[in-house]
Amino acid sequence: MKKTTTAIFAALSAALAIFSLSSCKEKTETLNLLVWEGYADPLFTKEFEEKYGVKINGTYFNTSDDLVAKLKAGGGKSYDLISPSGDMAGFLVQSNMVEPIDISKISSWEDINPTVILDDVEKDGKIYGVPYLWGPDYLIYDGDVFSEAPDSWSVFWNPAYAGKVSLYDDISNIYMIGQMLGLDKNDKTALYSMSDEQLAYAKNELVKLNPFVRKYWASAGELSDLFANREVSIAVGWPLTVSDVNAKGRNLQWTIPKEGCTGWMDRLMIVKGARHAELAMKYLDYITSPKGQALSSEVTLYCVVNPKAKEFESKELQEATYVNELDSFFKKINFWQYVEARDKYNDIWTEVKTE
């Protein structure tokens, strides 16, 4: 009987220990991010996790439309912070899908360059988005294939590179055709409000390009693999790909063609009804700090919004991300804007890929 009683107590103690461990694990708060690829990298999330004893869970989206679809499906129950670009940030504010942000709790707010604080995320005197990182849609090329930088987007239609081209699987390719037409020389909004005739022209030109395209990439990682495996020699892409591939010993280069380029200004926003809104605010404070910005830039090669980040950046990283020339570089880019006729643009892009 004594042995039986002892065994029962031992079993109960073990069960209580397991329950206690499970309870402790459940108490670990999790911050759920729905962000562009690279925006939940351990290089800069680990320090935050250790400081607050929390876990960061990152989910990546591939396009702005993908972001909205995931957000509508999960909302504040699934996600706390999102990183929309300029083509969706304002839409999310007007659609009441994000919470206002108390900028008094962001210690580096006054250090953020005023140039990158855009009013599309302001409503009724409140701010709904904090600038995070930004950059261009470069023309990326293999430096071992090209002896000099291509000076025009028209290089994609050069038969010499047929089958070696890659484009982003997104309506932003329509913007590229608009720039080749010079539509945004005097009006940057023109790319995002093209007429039916201009859209028909863009479709025709992109259909002509179809046979030259090796693959339409859906994520920066996918494009990196295409370059790493030497499947493509030239593409529309982001600095993250240059960073990833060159870290493996390759020689990718980038350029902004004479027609100009588009780009993205990513904001961090708190999802409406987020379960961990207070923790999200702490993350906003951390990631906009000089060190948080520098680490984010080191991973992605994207441009920072807090110039004090250079205190934590190497000279090479400062040069690669234009931290000392923020204003002048910013002005070279036509940043994505909301497209009222987005469904029409998407329909055209779908038609391009299926013809």
Secondary structure, 3 states (H helix, E strand, C coil): CHHHHHHHHHHHHHHHHHHHHHHHHHHCCEEEEEECCCCCCHHHHHHHHHHHCCEEEEEECCCHHHHHHHHHHHHHHHCCEECCCCCCHHHHHHCCCEECCCHHHCCCHHHCCHHHCCHHHEECCEECCEEEEEEECEEEEECCCCCCCCCCHHHHHCHHHCCCEEEECCCHHHHHHHHHCCCCCCCHHHHHCCCHHHHHHHHHHHHHHHHHEEEEECCHHHHHHHHHCCCCCEEEECHHHHHHHHCCCCCEEEECCCCCEEEEEEEEEEECCCCCHHHHHHHHHHHCCHHHHHHHHHHHCCEECCHHHHHHCCHHHHHHHCHHHHHHHHCCEEECCCCCCHHHHHHHHHHHHHC
